[in-house]
Amino acid sequence: MKPGVQQITSAQNPRVKEAVQLGRRTHRDEKGLLLVEGYREVVRALQNGWRPASLFFCPELYLGRNEPALVEQAGGAGAQLFQCAENVFRKMAYRDRPEGLLAIGPQIRLRLDDLTPRNPAPLLVAAEAIEKPGNLGTIVRTAYAAGADGVIVCDECTDVNNPNVVRASIGALFSLPVVEASSADAIEWVRSRGIQIVAASPHAEREYTDADLARGTAFVVGSEQYGLSETWVKEADLCVRIQMLGQGDSLNVAAATTILLFEAVRQRRARR
């Protein structure tokens, strides 16, 4: 055991119990903490300046050879290090196939004032009342991959700091500004910056490929069950649809967001 590393062999250890409790949103919010599990997720978090308070690790569950260096890096960033027995780590893990790394640290809490688009023609996603953590995390991951300036989570149903949002984003939550706001405040912020609001709806007449997405654009996508609220539909400069060729009448919200974002990427590259 290296100096500075504490060993945990009992699932009754208070730190283990605390990690388990952080699976509940009420406890996360009370403590102002979130969980980050997995090699890529912890790497991305550290690369972007996130400072974990603690890191639990289990060498028996490692998938590769780079984990020891990452544990040292987390310790250098100020994390308390805890080596856990396999049964102890599995009790804390929220993944079906844990990778032997679980960090705890401060929550991500950004507001509209923290959002500063770097592109002259900003590209944003406003996600209204998304219900499933996996969808929200995938939207964040895709927005980061598309070079977007940020994601605005409006009238949230899913906690941005949900462990499964972090997981589905593959740590992009730490790379891309993800801000929380009411729909009213988000609309006012976007409007004040001359950014067009493009609402995605299966009932729109215009196809998404016919819209000018090379200018400053905020795509607005709605909840899985109800779609966009009337508020956003009325405020939209454009409503666009993705043509459905099969029997289905709608796409998964994360899949639809991916299609829209990369059409914007295509148009912007063609314009340049």
C-alpha positions as CSV (number, residue, x, y, z in Angstrom):
1,M,0.0,0.0,0.0
2,K,1.4,3.3,-1.1
3,P,1.8,6.2,1.5
4,G,-1.3,8.3,1.7
5,V,-3.6,5.5,0.4
6,Q,-6.2,4.2,2.9
7,Q,-7.6,0.7,2.5
8,I,-11.3,-0.2,2.8
9,T,-12.3,-3.8,3.3
10,S,-15.7,-3.5,4.9
11,A,-18.9,-2.4,3.1
12,Q,-20.0,-0.9,6.5
13,N,-17.2,1.8,6.3
14,P,-18.8,5.2,6.7
15,R,-17.2,6.5,3.5
16,V,-18.8,3.6,1.6
17,K,-22.2,4.3,3.0
18,E,-21.8,8.0,2.1
19,A,-20.9,7.1,-1.5
20,V,-24.0,4.8,-1.7
21,Q,-26.2,7.6,-0.4
22,L,-25.0,9.9,-3.1
23,G,-26.9,7.8,-5.6
24,R,-30.0,9.8,-4.4
25,R,-30.5,13.3,-5.7
26,T,-31.6,14.7,-2.4
27,H,-28.4,13.6,-0.8
28,R,-26.2,14.9,-3.7
29,D,-27.9,18.3,-3.5
30,E,-27.6,18.5,0.3
31,K,-23.9,17.7,0.1
32,G,-23.2,19.6,-3.2
33,L,-21.4,16.5,-4.5
34,L,-21.6,14.2,-7.5
35,L,-20.3,10.8,-8.5
36,V,-18.0,10.1,-11.4
37,E,-17.4,6.5,-12.3
38,G,-15.2,5.0,-15.0
39,Y,-11.8,5.6,-16.5
40,R,-12.7,8.0,-19.4
41,E,-15.1,10.0,-17.2
42,V,-12.5,10.6,-14.5
43,V,-9.9,11.5,-17.1
44,R,-12.1,14.0,-18.7
45,A,-13.1,15.5,-15.4
46,L,-9.4,16.0,-14.3
47,Q,-8.4,17.3,-17.7
48,N,-10.9,20.1,-17.3
49,G,-9.9,21.2,-13.9
50,W,-12.5,19.3,-11.8
51,R,-11.0,18.6,-8.3
52,P,-12.3,15.4,-6.7
53,A,-12.5,15.2,-2.9
54,S,-12.0,11.5,-2.9
55,L,-11.2,8.6,-5.3
56,F,-12.1,5.0,-4.6
57,F,-10.2,2.4,-6.7
58,C,-10.1,-1.4,-7.1
59,P,-7.2,-2.8,-9.1
60,E,-9.0,-6.2,-9.5
61,L,-11.6,-4.4,-11.7
62,Y,-9.2,-2.4,-13.9
63,L,-9.7,-2.8,-17.7
64,G,-6.2,-1.6,-18.7
65,R,-2.8,-0.5,-17.5
66,N,-3.3,3.3,-17.2
67,E,-5.4,3.3,-14.1
68,P,-2.5,3.5,-11.6
69,A,-1.2,6.7,-13.2
70,L,-4.7,8.2,-13.1
71,V,-5.0,7.4,-9.4
72,E,-1.8,9.2,-8.8
73,Q,-3.0,12.2,-10.9
74,A,-6.2,12.3,-8.8
75,G,-4.1,12.3,-5.6
76,G,-2.0,15.1,-7.0
77,A,-5.2,17.0,-7.6
78,G,-6.1,16.8,-3.9
79,A,-8.2,13.6,-3.8
80,Q,-8.1,11.3,-0.8
81,L,-7.3,7.9,-2.1
82,F,-9.1,4.7,-1.0
83,Q,-8.2,1.2,-2.2
84,C,-11.2,-1.0,-1.9
85,A,-11.8,-4.7,-1.8
86,E,-13.8,-5.9,-4.9
87,N,-17.1,-6.5,-3.0
88,V,-16.8,-3.1,-1.4
89,F,-16.3,-1.3,-4.7
90,R,-19.2,-3.2,-6.3
91,K,-21.5,-2.0,-3.5
92,M,-20.7,1.6,-4.4
93,A,-20.6,1.3,-8.1
94,Y,-23.7,2.2,-10.2
95,R,-22.5,0.5,-13.4
96,D,-23.3,-3.1,-14.1
97,R,-19.7,-3.6,-15.2
98,P,-17.6,-1.4,-12.9
99,E,-14.1,-0.3,-14.0
100,G,-12.6,0.1,-10.6
101,L,-12.6,3.9,-10.4
102,L,-15.2,6.1,-8.6
103,A,-14.6,9.7,-7.8
104,I,-16.6,12.1,-5.6
105,G,-16.3,15.8,-5.9
106,P,-18.2,19.1,-6.3
107,Q,-21.3,19.4,-8.4
108,I,-21.5,21.2,-11.8
109,R,-23.8,24.2,-11.3
110,L,-23.7,26.7,-14.2
111,R,-26.1,29.5,-15.0
112,L,-26.7,31.5,-18.1
113,D,-24.2,34.2,-17.0
114,D,-21.5,31.4,-17.2
115,L,-22.2,30.8,-20.9
116,T,-19.9,32.7,-23.2
117,P,-20.1,31.4,-26.8
118,R,-16.8,31.4,-28.5
119,N,-18.1,31.2,-32.1
120,P,-19.3,34.3,-34.0
121,A,-22.3,32.2,-35.0
122,P,-23.0,30.3,-31.8
123,L,-24.4,26.7,-31.9
124,L,-26.4,25.7,-28.8
125,V,-28.9,23.1,-27.7
126,A,-31.8,24.0,-25.4
127,A,-33.2,20.8,-23.9
128,E,-36.6,21.2,-22.3
129,A,-37.8,18.9,-19.6
130,I,-35.7,15.9,-20.7
131,E,-36.8,13.0,-18.5
132,K,-34.1,10.3,-19.0
133,P,-30.6,10.8,-17.7
134,G,-29.2,8.7,-20.6
135,N,-30.8,11.0,-23.2
136,L,-29.5,14.2,-21.5
137,G,-26.0,12.8,-21.2
138,T,-26.0,11.7,-24.8
139,I,-27.2,15.2,-25.9
140,V,-24.3,16.7,-24.0
141,R,-21.8,14.3,-25.5
142,T,-23.1,14.9,-29.0
143,A,-23.1,18.7,-28.6
144,Y,-19.5,18.5,-27.5
145,A,-18.5,16.4,-30.5
146,A,-20.3,18.8,-32.8
147,G,-18.3,21.8,-31.4
148,A,-21.4,23.4,-29.9
149,D,-21.0,26.3,-27.4
150,G,-23.1,24.8,-24.7
151,V,-26.3,23.0,-23.7
152,I,-29.1,24.9,-21.8
153,V,-31.1,22.5,-19.6
154,C,-34.5,24.2,-19.3
155,D,-37.2,23.3,-16.7
156,E,-35.2,20.3,-15.8
157,C,-36.8,16.9,-15.0
158,T,-33.4,15.1,-14.8
159,D,-30.7,16.3,-12.5
160,V,-27.6,17.5,-14.5
161,N,-25.5,15.8,-11.8
162,N,-27.1,12.4,-12.0
163,P,-24.4,9.8,-12.3
164,N,-26.0,8.4,-15.4
165,V,-25.8,11.9,-17.1
166,V,-22.1,11.9,-16.4
167,R,-21.8,8.4,-17.7
168,A,-23.8,8.9,-20.9
169,S,-21.9,12.1,-21.6
170,I,-18.6,10.2,-21.2
171,G,-17.4,13.0,-19.1
172,A,-18.3,15.8,-21.6
173,L,-20.3,17.4,-18.8
174,F,-16.9,18.7,-17.6
175,S,-15.8,19.8,-21.1
176,L,-18.8,21.7,-22.4
177,P,-20.8,24.4,-20.5
178,V,-24.1,22.8,-19.4
179,V,-26.2,25.5,-17.8
180,E,-29.6,25.3,-16.0
181,A,-32.3,27.9,-16.6
182,S,-36.0,28.4,-16.9
183,S,-37.5,28.4,-20.4
184,A,-38.4,32.0,-20.1
185,D,-34.9,33.1,-19.1
186,A,-33.3,30.9,-21.8
187,I,-35.6,32.5,-24.4
188,E,-34.7,36.0,-23.3
189,W,-30.9,35.1,-23.2
190,V,-31.0,33.7,-26.7
191,R,-33.1,36.5,-28.2
192,S,-30.9,39.2,-26.7
193,R,-27.9,37.7,-28.6
194,G,-29.6,37.5,-32.0
195,I,-29.5,33.7,-32.1
196,Q,-32.3,32.1,-34.0
197,I,-34.4,29.5,-32.2
198,V,-35.0,26.3,-34.3
199,A,-37.6,24.0,-32.8
200,A,-37.6,20.4,-33.7
201,S,-41.1,19.0,-34.2
202,P,-42.5,16.0,-36.2
203,H,-45.4,18.2,-37.2
204,A,-43.4,21.0,-38.9
205,E,-43.6,21.5,-42.6
206,R,-40.0,22.5,-43.3
207,E,-37.3,19.8,-43.4
208,Y,-34.2,20.5,-41.3
209,T,-32.0,20.4,-44.4
210,D,-33.9,23.4,-45.8
211,A,-33.1,25.7,-42.9
212,D,-30.1,28.0,-42.7
213,L,-28.2,26.6,-39.8
214,A,-24.9,28.3,-40.5
215,R,-26.0,31.4,-38.6
216,G,-26.2,31.5,-34.9
217,T,-28.6,28.7,-33.9
218,A,-30.2,27.3,-30.8
219,F,-31.8,24.0,-31.4
220,V,-34.7,23.3,-29.0
221,V,-35.7,19.8,-28.2
222,G,-38.4,18.6,-25.9
223,S,-39.3,15.9,-23.5
224,E,-39.5,12.3,-24.6
225,Q,-43.2,11.9,-23.8
226,Y,-44.7,15.3,-24.6
227,G,-42.3,17.0,-27.0
228,L,-41.8,20.8,-26.9
229,S,-44.1,23.0,-24.9
230,E,-46.2,25.6,-26.6
231,T,-44.0,28.3,-25.1
232,W,-41.0,27.2,-27.2
233,V,-43.0,26.5,-30.3
234,K,-44.5,30.0,-30.3
235,E,-41.1,31.6,-29.7
236,A,-39.3,29.6,-32.4
237,D,-38.1,31.4,-35.5
238,L,-38.3,28.1,-37.4
239,C,-39.9,24.8,-36.8
240,V,-38.2,21.9,-38.6
241,R,-38.8,18.2,-39.0
242,I,-36.7,15.2,-39.7
243,Q,-38.4,13.1,-42.4
244,M,-39.4,9.7,-41.2
245,L,-39.4,7.0,-43.9
246,G,-40.5,4.0,-41.8
247,Q,-43.6,3.4,-39.7
248,G,-42.2,5.3,-36.7
249,D,-43.6,8.8,-36.2
250,S,-40.8,10.1,-34.0
251,L,-37.1,9.7,-33.1
252,N,-35.4,9.4,-29.8
253,V,-34.7,12.9,-28.6
254,A,-30.9,12.3,-28.4
255,A,-30.9,10.8,-31.9
256,A,-32.8,13.8,-33.3
257,T,-30.5,16.2,-31.6
258,T,-27.5,14.4,-33.2
259,I,-29.0,14.7,-36.7
260,L,-29.7,18.4,-36.3
261,L,-26.3,19.3,-34.8
262,F,-24.3,17.6,-37.5
263,E,-26.5,19.1,-40.3
264,A,-25.4,22.5,-38.8
265,V,-21.8,21.3,-38.8
266,R,-22.1,20.2,-42.5
267,Q,-23.6,23.6,-43.5
268,R,-21.0,25.6,-41.7
269,R,-18.2,23.6,-43.3
270,A,-19.8,24.1,-46.7
271,R,-20.2,27.8,-46.1
272,R,-16.5,28.2,-45.2
